[in-house]
Amino acid sequence: MKRTLLLLLVCLSCAAVAQRPLRPSDVYKLKSVSDPQLSPDGNWIAYVISTPDSAKDKYDSDIWMTNWEGTESLRLTTSAEGENRPRWSPDGKYLTFLSSRYETKSSQLWKLDRRGGEAVKLTELKYGISDYIWSPDAKKIALIIKDQESVDDKDKKKTAPPIVMDRYHFKADGDGYLERKREHLYLFDVATKKLDTLTRGDFDVDNVVWSPDSKQLAFVSNRTPDADRNANTDIWIMDAVKGATLRQLTTWKGADTSPAWSPDGKYIAYLQSRFDDFNIYDQPYLALISVTGGTPSLLSQKVDRDVASPHWSGDSQSIYVAVEDDRTSHIHSFDLAGNRKAITTGEQVYYTPQGGMNNRWVLISSDPHTPNEVYALDSGKPRRVTHIHDDFLKQLNLAAVKGFNSVSKDGTVVGGLLYWPAGKPASEKLPLILWVHGGPTSQDDYSFDLTSQMFAAKGYAVANVNYRGSNGKGLAFSKAIFADWGNKEVMDLLGAVDHLVKIGAADPNRLGIGGWSYGGILTDYTTASDTRFKAAASGAGSALQLSMYGSDQYTLQYEKELGVPWKNLDKWMKVSYPFFKADKIKTPTLYMVGEKDFNVPAAGSEQMYQALKTLGVPTQFVVYPGQFHGIAVPSYQIDRLNRWTAWYDQYLGNGLNQTLPPKK
């Protein structure tokens, strides 16, 4: 019985088309597919494909279009600067997008006639546009623009001015140091090209939606006196004219986000947080409120799962959302009384439903052997529309992927995924890499995972484990690690390893561990708790959590969860135990960071690298220049994969005899 899982994995693996294993250089062949948009007549789907450019060592995003049947696909844009945010004009005549193409100095709005021809620039602003949305009558476009210095003014200066901050939340990964520059709402007249300012002040505007009659706008904003210190976003409504008075629609002290106006104009569906204060473990409800105000209905209150991306059906009778469950994400609909219906099922993920007219929907979907593709829902049945990766995937013999459950020492049942290398017999005990997801509030699911597939291609069994703190199993499961980091998660990770050793999948003498972000943090927690791992890779992690206060972007979370260090030092010291128990770590560990990471700054890895170096434990520290928390340069992604596999090969001895890439 204990070999059942392995036998099934081997059978699945044998069904694959065997040509060659996945290689790190395949990063250049893997495309990213996102943001599908259904045309008003329901006959065309626009979407974005981001393609690695090996010559320029960057990703280039372009707008594509396919017909509803998926039998005809067209590339619509080709500029080197890239395009994003495709949106159909409500009359169906045009497709618009954002781009800084053709030497435009900032992101502007471009318009493409769907019948053909070259795109023309619709806006000529000194400032870059962050987002936009057409009015239903196609006469106006609401723009989101961030307060900023104009590009022309920047060009005139030889030396950048000092960055001056007085905010509580003063830094963010990718954005850098934060001054009081806010995202505001503007109104662009398509015919006259007149631009009106609709909002001002020391607050941000986000998630803008139009009323169906094109007379009003709803948006999300936190207008409390010190918005950085709480999560109190509300939905506001205003007439779509300059100088209009704002009306506060929601009054919940927590977060109200993602408004969606019903086609009949009567309601706004949105997401309401469960907690009335900031909490990273929050899993919001789908809520419904009349546009005139009143007490909202919590439609998903009986569903103990994350919901996201609310979108109305064309008849205003139901709301479609993505619901995250154990290792899956599926599309569900809720009627106005809160009755729920599952639209998609199976070991696959579906998300970002969009459309709704004539009962047609488009969304993104992936499975363990297929990266993101565009899918259609036609009368509730999912159908794959794009086949962007087919030619690439035909070359590969990918690992089989199967879910498993393990039981931690306190009796908690934990879900995971096991990647079994193609062609490996069930009787063989393989070196195991425990690859830990970040977050912690995310999960490993039945979607395509390049990193885990890459390790399996090198001959490793790979385990992804949804430890406590992860999404997919309800609020209590996620919140179980509140102010107690590195305890229950480590228990769950070790319980999964014990299970895989017991069923004969993992060689207990050749165990590796690694991860990025909170996965890197948990790597340090685990190796400080258990010496059985022979190799580790801690990416963008930290261990001396006390030193992260004020260094990263999570001060609000720290104060809500752990309290301030000068009053709660014991808690801070407890969650910093990997650094203070560094002498217990015997595992050779590879540390990696992005140089400009403000999410988990490089100091977190530098400290652990220095500690292990002092202690004589084999270690190496790799810095990717100019990178934020996510490594965005394709050659760096390849380098990282090569270094990870070479490190594991060196210390787990799986026979490939790779050497580490050279220092640069």
GUFI-258619 format. One record per residue (C-alpha): x, y negated, z. Coordinates in steps of 0.05 Angstrom, whole numbers, padded with zeros to 5 digits, always signed. Layout:
% GUFI-258619
XYZ ...
END
This chain:
% GUFI-258619
+00000+00000+00000 +00055-00048+00017 +00080-00045-00055 +00013-00064-00086 +00032-00137-00093 +00098-00120-00126 +00067-00071-00175 +00015-00122-00196 +00069-00174-00205 +00109-00127-00249 +00048-00111-00291 +00034-00184-00301 +00107-00196-00319 +00107-00140-00371 +00048-00173-00406 +00089-00235-00421 +00123-00244-00489 +00196-00228-00475 +00245-00270-00513 +00289-00309-00465 +00289-00336-00394 +00276-00408-00376 +00339-00452-00377 +00353-00519-00342 +00363-00551-00411 +00289-00535-00424 +00274-00599-00385 +00283-00633-00453 +00228-00589-00483 +00176-00597-00428 +00126-00652-00439 +00079-00687-00390 +00005-00693-00410 -00040-00742-00372 -00097-00792-00371 -00148-00762-00419 -00203-00811-00441 -00266-00791-00477 -00292-00839-00531 -00361-00869-00521 -00391-00824-00575 -00360-00763-00543 -00324-00742-00606 -00252-00762-00592 -00204-00755-00533 -00145-00802-00523 -00088-00780-00477 -00015-00794-00460 +00044-00749-00476 +00110-00765-00442 +00169-00734-00478 +00242-00730-00455 +00289-00766-00502 +00357-00732-00496 +00394-00786-00535 +00368-00843-00491 +00363-00800-00429 +00294-00824-00411 +00221-00807-00420 +00180-00839-00476 +00105-00841-00469 +00058-00844-00529 -00016-00845-00541 -00046-00786-00577 -00117-00770-00598 -00153-00705-00612 -00224-00690-00635 -00273-00659-00586 -00263-00590-00617 -00187-00595-00610 -00176-00578-00683 -00145-00644-00703 -00092-00683-00664 -00061-00750-00683 -00003-00789-00653 -00025-00861-00649 +00036-00898-00621 +00111-00889-00634 +00148-00948-00603 +00212-00937-00564 +00185-00976-00504 +00126-00929-00493 +00052-00938-00483 +00004-00919-00427 -00067-00929-00399 -00107-00915-00463 -00179-00940-00457 -00235-00941-00508 -00274-01004-00520 -00346-00991-00500 -00370-01002-00571 -00322-00948-00594 -00287-00991-00645 -00220-00998-00611 -00170-00961-00568 -00129-01007-00522 -00067-00992-00482 -00012-01025-00441 +00059-01032-00468 +00121-01077-00469 +00133-01054-00541 +00170-01092-00595 +00211-01137-00550 +00151-01159-00510 +00182-01178-00443 +00126-01153-00398 +00069-01102-00401 +00014-01131-00445 -00052-01106-00472 -00053-01080-00544 -00113-01063-00588 -00115-01009-00641 -00171-01002-00690 -00193-00929-00687 -00203-00929-00762 -00128-00939-00772 -00075-00993-00780 -00023-01022-00733 -00038-01043-00662 -00043-01118-00648 -00025-01153-00583 -00089-01174-00548 -00057-01214-00490 +00001-01263-00491 +00014-01272-00416 +00078-01291-00380 +00063-01238-00329 +00057-01162-00335 -00011-01129-00330 -00017-01073-00279 -00085-01046-00299 -00148-01065-00336 -00220-01044-00350 -00269-01063-00406 -00337-01092-00390 -00393-01046-00415 -00415-01099-00466 -00344-01101-00495 -00340-01177-00487 -00294-01182-00426 -00236-01144-00396 -00220-01146-00322 -00144-01148-00311 -00103-01133-00250 -00040-01176-00248 +00012-01179-00192 +00036-01246-00166 +00106-01251-00195 +00158-01295-00225 +00148-01302-00300 +00196-01265-00345 +00215-01332-00377 +00233-01362-00310 +00276-01301-00293 +00314-01308-00358 +00334-01379-00340 +00368-01358-00275 +00439-01331-00272 +00434-01309-00200 +00374-01274-00169 +00343-01314-00112 +00343-01285-00041 +00287-01237-00024 +00249-01266+00035 +00202-01222+00075 +00157-01233+00135 +00110-01174+00126 +00102-01114+00173 +00105-01067+00113 +00165-01096+00077 +00192-01041+00032 +00166-00987-00014 +00199-00935-00059 +00201-00958-00131 +00179-01029-00113 +00238-01045-00068 +00232-01100-00017 +00162-01130-00012 +00148-01203-00008 +00078-01231-00004 +00064-01218-00077 -00005-01190-00086 -00047-01155-00140 -00104-01200-00162 -00164-01197-00207 -00170-01237-00272 -00223-01241-00327 -00202-01241-00400 -00251-01262-00454 -00239-01219-00515 -00266-01270-00566 -00235-01334-00538 -00175-01302-00502 -00190-01347-00443 -00163-01321-00376 -00199-01338-00311 -00173-01324-00241 -00225-01288-00199 -00188-01274-00134 -00133-01308-00094 -00101-01301-00026 -00056-01257+00016 -00090-01191-00001 -00090-01139-00057 -00145-01119-00105 -00150-01048-00132 -00198-00997-00163 -00238-01047-00203 -00304-01023-00235 -00358-01060-00275 -00433-01058-00264 -00469-01026-00323 -00500-01093-00342 -00431-01126-00345 -00452-01180-00295 -00414-01157-00233 -00348-01126-00211 -00334-01082-00152 -00265-01071-00125 -00226-01047-00064 -00190-01095-00018 -00165-01099+00054 -00183-01168+00079 -00165-01159+00152 -00119-01210+00183 -00058-01165+00180 -00073-01113+00126 -00005-01079+00131 -00022-01052+00201 -00085-01013+00184 -00122-00974+00129 -00186-01016+00130 -00200-01023+00056 -00272-01040+00037 -00311-01044-00027 -00329-01115-00048 -00376-01140-00103 -00375-01206-00140 -00406-01237-00202 -00359-01234-00261 -00350-01310-00264 -00296-01356-00238 -00310-01382-00168 -00362-01329-00151 -00375-01311-00078 -00352-01243-00055 -00400-01195-00020 -00374-01140+00026 -00410-01076+00010 -00378-01027+00059 -00361-01039+00132 -00326-00974+00154 -00264-00990+00195 -00224-00937+00158 -00211-00932+00083 -00265-00939+00030 -00235-00927-00039 -00246-00903-00111 -00314-00936-00126 -00355-00910-00185 -00417-00949-00206 -00476-00906-00227 -00499-00915-00300 -00568-00936-00276 -00536-00991-00234 -00568-00970-00168 -00510-00937-00130 -00436-00936-00119 -00403-00870-00104 -00336-00874-00069 -00288-00840-00021 -00293-00855+00054 -00239-00834+00103 -00257-00789+00161 -00214-00829+00209 -00227-00902+00226 -00152-00916+00228 -00091-00897+00187 -00078-00822+00188 -00037-00786+00134 -00076-00721+00147 -00142-00753+00129 -00186-00717+00079 -00240-00765+00053 -00314-00753+00043 -00352-00767-00021 -00398-00824-00001 -00457-00857-00034 -00484-00927-00021 -00537-00972-00052 -00509-01033-00089 -00552-01075-00043 -00516-01047+00018 -00539-01006+00078 -00517-00942+00110 -00478-00896+00064 -00493-00822+00054 -00434-00775+00064 -00449-00724+00009 -00390-00678+00023 -00393-00680+00099 -00405-00605+00103 -00346-00590+00057 -00281-00586+00098 -00236-00601+00039 -00203-00658+00002 -00245-00691-00053 -00219-00738-00105 -00235-00776-00170 -00310-00788-00166 -00344-00797-00233 -00418-00802-00250 -00458-00759-00298 -00492-00798-00353 -00561-00789-00323 -00539-00818-00255 -00563-00755-00220 -00497-00724-00200 -00425-00741-00184 -00366-00699-00207 -00304-00694-00163 -00241-00652-00157 -00242-00609-00094 -00176-00583-00068 -00182-00512-00039 -00132-00459-00019 -00080-00460-00075 -00131-00487-00125 -00165-00551-00147 -00233-00546-00180 -00287-00591-00207 -00351-00593-00167 -00414-00634-00175 -00456-00664-00119 -00527-00688-00129 -00554-00748-00092 -00578-00705-00035 -00509-00674-00024 -00522-00607-00056 -00457-00580-00086 -00444-00538-00148 -00377-00509-00169 -00364-00523-00242 -00296-00490-00251 -00267-00429-00216 -00207-00383-00218 -00133-00384-00203 -00121-00449-00239 -00123-00524-00223 -00169-00576-00253 -00169-00649-00237 -00185-00721-00260 -00255-00710-00290 -00274-00765-00338 -00333-00775-00385 -00402-00754-00365 -00443-00779-00424 -00483-00725-00461 -00457-00676-00409 -00387-00678-00439 -00326-00684-00394 -00251-00684-00404 -00199-00666-00352 -00129-00640-00340 -00114-00567-00323 -00055-00522-00311 -00041-00451-00290 +00023-00416-00266 +00045-00402-00338 +00020-00465-00373 +00039-00538-00359 -00015-00591-00360 -00062-00590-00420 -00126-00628-00436 -00190-00589-00425 -00262-00604-00442 -00325-00587-00402 -00382-00576-00450 -00446-00561-00413 -00405-00540-00353 -00358-00491-00387 -00283-00506-00389 -00249-00503-00457 -00177-00517-00473 -00170-00573-00524 -00095-00585-00531 -00040-00535-00543 +00020-00580-00534 +00065-00529-00502 +00047-00466-00541 +00109-00465-00586 +00155-00477-00527 +00122-00424-00483 +00125-00371-00538 +00201-00371-00531 +00199-00355-00457 +00191-00296-00411 +00164-00328-00349 +00158-00300-00279 +00094-00268-00256 +00059-00307-00201 +00013-00278-00148 -00018-00305-00086 -00005-00272-00018 -00024-00284+00054 +00021-00278+00115 +00007-00281+00189 +00049-00326+00234 +00070-00304+00303 +00012-00343+00335 -00038-00307+00289 -00048-00363+00238 -00062-00338+00168 -00021-00376+00116 -00028-00373+00040 +00031-00371-00008 +00053-00355-00079 +00106-00305-00099 +00144-00313-00164 +00172-00246-00189 +00225-00248-00244 +00206-00219-00311 +00229-00148-00320 +00248-00136-00248 +00223-00069-00221 +00178-00066-00160 +00228-00020-00125 +00283-00073-00123 +00293-00118-00064 +00311-00186-00091 +00347-00246-00062 +00292-00293-00040 +00289-00369-00045 +00237-00400+00001 +00221-00464-00036 +00183-00513+00008 +00135-00566-00018 +00137-00638+00004 +00083-00681+00035 +00068-00649+00083 -00003-00665+00059 +00000-00630-00008 +00002-00557-00027 +00032-00506-00075 -00022-00483-00122 -00037-00443-00185 -00005-00494-00231 +00059-00492-00271 +00120-00501-00225 +00184-00513-00265 +00231-00507-00205 +00203-00441-00179 +00200-00412-00250 +00273-00434-00260 +00297-00398-00197 +00259-00336-00218 +00291-00339-00287 +00358-00334-00251 +00337-00269-00218 +00308-00293-00152 +00242-00278-00120 +00213-00345-00101 +00162-00359-00045 +00120-00421-00040 +00085-00425+00027 +00029-00472+00047 +00050-00483+00119 +00006-00519+00170 +00004-00592+00150 -00014-00573+00078 -00079-00589+00043 -00127-00536+00018 -00150-00504+00082 -00187-00560+00117 -00173-00618+00163 -00155-00578+00226 -00102-00538+00187 -00071-00601+00160 -00074-00641+00224 -00045-00583+00266 +00025-00613+00261 +00005-00683+00285 +00064-00711+00326 +00094-00641+00328 +00137-00636+00266 +00182-00577+00255 +00145-00529+00300 +00084-00496+00269 +00110-00507+00198 +00174-00469+00213 +00133-00414+00247 +00092-00407+00183 +00152-00408+00137 +00188-00354+00177 +00124-00313+00182 +00120-00312+00106 +00192-00291+00099 +00181-00235+00150 +00121-00212+00110 +00160-00210+00044 +00217-00172+00077 +00168-00123+00107 +00134-00106+00040 +00202-00096+00008 +00202-00157-00038 +00258-00196-00004 +00328-00173+00014 +00336-00196+00087 +00411-00206+00076 +00402-00253+00017 +00354-00307+00038 +00356-00379+00014 +00314-00440+00031 +00304-00509+00001 +00258-00565-00018 +00250-00639-00033 +00223-00695+00012 +00185-00662+00069 +00209-00597+00039 +00280-00621+00051 +00261-00643+00121 +00232-00574+00135 +00295-00542+00107 +00335-00577+00161 +00283-00558+00214 +00286-00485+00193 +00361-00477+00188 +00367-00509+00257 +00318-00457+00283 +00340-00393+00248 +00409-00373+00222 +00385-00317+00176 +00388-00362+00113 +00453-00356+00074 +00442-00419+00031 +00400-00482+00035 +00386-00542-00009 +00358-00602+00027 +00335-00656-00022 +00314-00726-00001 +00306-00704+00071 +00321-00729+00141 +00334-00699+00209 +00350-00757+00256 +00279-00784+00251 +00294-00838+00302 +00340-00871+00251 +00284-00873+00198 +00243-00924+00237 +00249-00989+00197 +00293-00954+00145 +00238-00921+00104 +00167-00940+00085 +00129-00901+00139 +00131-00948+00199 +00055-00950+00204 +00051-00874+00204 +00106-00868+00256 +00072-00917+00304 +00003-00884+00296 +00031-00813+00304 +00092-00818+00348 +00086-00887+00379 +00142-00938+00379 +00211-00910+00396 +00223-00955+00456 +00161-00928+00491 +00160-00856+00466 +00233-00837+00460 +00220-00765+00482 +00174-00752+00422 +00224-00783+00374 +00281-00742+00402 +00238-00679+00398 +00224-00687+00323 +00297-00704+00311 +00322-00637+00336 +00357-00614+00272 +00409-00669+00281 +00418-00658+00356 +00423-00583+00343 +00468-00589+00283 +00518-00544+00318 +00466-00488+00313 +00464-00493+00237 +00507-00440+00203 +00475-00444+00134 +00516-00474+00077 +00474-00533+00055 +00472-00576-00008 +00444-00646+00004 +00416-00690-00053 +00387-00760-00055 +00366-00815-00101 +00410-00875-00090 +00352-00925-00085 +00302-00881-00048 +00261-00922+00002 +00213-00863+00014 +00265-00820+00049 +00329-00862+00046 +00397-00831+00032 +00417-00842+00105 +00375-00782+00125 +00417-00735+00083 +00482-00772+00095 +00476-00760+00170 +00465-00686+00163 +00520-00679+00111 +00568-00714+00157 +00548-00671+00216 +00558-00605+00178 +00624-00631+00149 +00648-00647+00219 +00626-00578+00243 +00661-00542+00185 +00597-00514+00154 +00602-00511+00078 +00565-00571+00050 +00562-00618-00008 +00528-00686-00018 +00501-00708-00087 +00476-00778-00101 +00437-00794-00165 +00453-00867-00183 +00395-00915-00192 +00342-00863-00175 +00283-00871-00128 +00249-00814-00090 +00231-00779-00154 +00290-00764-00200 +00266-00793-00267 +00327-00786-00312 +00324-00721-00352 +00399-00706-00349 +00396-00715-00273 +00338-00666-00270 +00379-00616-00308 +00440-00629-00265 +00398-00618-00202 +00371-00551-00228 +00442-00528-00246 +00470-00548-00178 +00413-00514-00140 +00421-00448-00177 +00496-00450-00174 +00494-00462-00098 +00447-00404-00087 +00487-00359-00133 +00550-00375-00094 +00523-00358-00026 +00469-00307-00041 +00512-00267-00089 +00461-00249-00141 +00515-00231-00191 +00512-00289-00239 +00580-00316-00216 +00563-00388-00232 +00608-00444-00208 +00583-00511-00185 +00579-00566-00237 +00639-00612-00236 +00641-00674-00192 +00631-00738-00230 
END
